Amino acid sequence: MPDISQRALELGTENAFVVLAEVNALIRGGKDIVSFCIGQPNFPTPVNIQDAGVAAIRGGKHGYTPSAGIDELRQAIAADIQRTRGIEVDPADVVVGAGAKPFIGYSVQSTTDFGAGHEVIYPNPGFPIYESQIRANGAVPVPIHLRESRNFNFDPNELADRITPKTRLLILNSPQNPTGGIIPRAELEAIAEILRRHEQIWVFADEIYGRLVYDGEFASIASLPGMLERTIIADGCSKTWAMTGWRLGFAANRKLAPYFTTWITNTESCASQISQWAAVEALNGPQHDAAMMRDSFHQRRDLIVGLLNQVPGVTCLSPGGAFYAWPNVTEACRMVGAADSETFRKRLLHEAGVAVLADIHFGPRVDGEGQHIRFSYAASNDAIENGIARMADFVERNTVKSAAAA
Ligand SMILES: Cc1ncc(COP(=O)(O)O)c(C=O)c1O
């Protein structure tokens, strides 16, 4: 039997999909589970966008497009970047892809050389595909730790300490998966100040949750003096317009756009033409459905954070954006006798019927930060109320048991 490459054997993954498969198997087996695992809106794509997709199918938009995307969409994206970030971007600097995700790999591939010791700094905890793509592309992963005490930001001094002559890329994600944290403008300015001393470093600004901000304002590092040229702005339709399955994302950077385009020619050729026309409507059409979904996530954020803080042994900061809550369950683990957040997660799933992810699904636990689990609160109010009630009951039941046993 021929061998599998070491690279494929070691390829990282998104554990949300692994846990989801486990949860679905339990549900198929008849178990009643409230799931907070998967990071996607629980709304249908707005009807005007669906109609644009249908019109594209009926209108014969069936063929390949240029690898960088159709002009109409690239123009709509450039206009949107201007509107949302106050940045002038030429449509020629915009590249459309099958989601924002592929641009993580393309960015690592376009800014580092395989096996050359080039370093990429990325947030921990963070979206697991960052580390996976850094490793798969032969670069060196350098995690920078997000701190609860800093509202899930990293300390800029730690960034300064991690930069070496080999650093090629810094990945930023705001609003953030999994903590829901936001990098405020003042922090971005401190980061930019450090980067200005290191001309060799690109920035991958993952702004896929940029429109889902509930406290303060969304700021892009690309809008700060001197940062646009070196920043890859990555965004897409998945989260804002409930279009995860349409697979439509984009990235903007003048120097890298031609290289991203060539990567796409080498891989998927182009994003689905049907999805591209739907995305034109998403960006240029009425925004009331997107606003309704955003307001709904905001209201659910308040609901879930309020409820989580009433669960014995749990504290939860109010995340500024995205649709994730990242409660600290250190004390709850102790109370129920769970060795760590992963044991706690498994027991929550099997004993309480509540599916969440554990901190270790987003990178190694950070010393001194305690134990966390992640809720995706893109779920109904009923699911949130029911799920957190089950969790509270689980903690109370098991605390009583261990107190009685003591
Ligand atoms: C931080 C982050 N970046 C990128 C993505 C990928 O989004 P897309 O569906 O556009 O590929 C996700 C999806 O969960 C995400 O959480």
The ligand as a Tripos MOL2 file, in Angstrom:
@<TRIPOS>MOLECULE
LIG
   16    16     1     0     0
SMALL
NO_CHARGES

@<TRIPOS>ATOM
      1 C1        -12.3010   33.4570   12.2390 C.3       1 LIG1
      2 C2        -12.8620   32.8550   11.0140 C.ar      1 LIG1
      3 N1        -12.2880   33.1110    9.8380 N.ar      1 LIG1
      4 C3        -12.7440   32.5730    8.6910 C.ar      1 LIG1
      5 C4        -13.8390   31.7350    8.7020 C.ar      1 LIG1
      6 C5        -14.2740   31.1080    7.3940 C.3       1 LIG1
      7 O1        -15.3810   31.7030    6.8480 O.3       1 LIG1
      8 P1        -15.8750   31.3050    5.3870 P.3       1 LIG1
      9 O2        -17.1750   30.6150    5.5610 O.co2     1 LIG1
     10 O3        -16.0200   32.6380    4.6680 O.co2     1 LIG1
     11 O4        -14.8450   30.4710    4.7280 O.co2     1 LIG1
     12 C6        -14.4810   31.4350    9.8990 C.ar      1 LIG1
     13 C7        -15.6210   30.4920    9.9320 C.2       1 LIG1
     14 O5        -16.0090   29.9450   10.9230 O.2       1 LIG1
     15 C8        -13.9840   32.0220   11.0820 C.ar      1 LIG1
     16 O6        -14.5620   31.7710   12.2780 O.3       1 LIG1
@<TRIPOS>BOND
     1     1     2 1
     2     2     3 ar
     3     2    15 ar
     4     3     4 ar
     5     4     5 ar
     6     5     6 1
     7     5    12 ar
     8     6     7 1
     9     7     8 1
    10     8     9 2
    11     8    10 1
    12     8    11 1
    13    12    13 1
    14    12    15 ar
    15    13    14 2
    16    15    16 1
@<TRIPOS>SUBSTRUCTURE
     1 LIG1         1 GROUP 0 **** ****
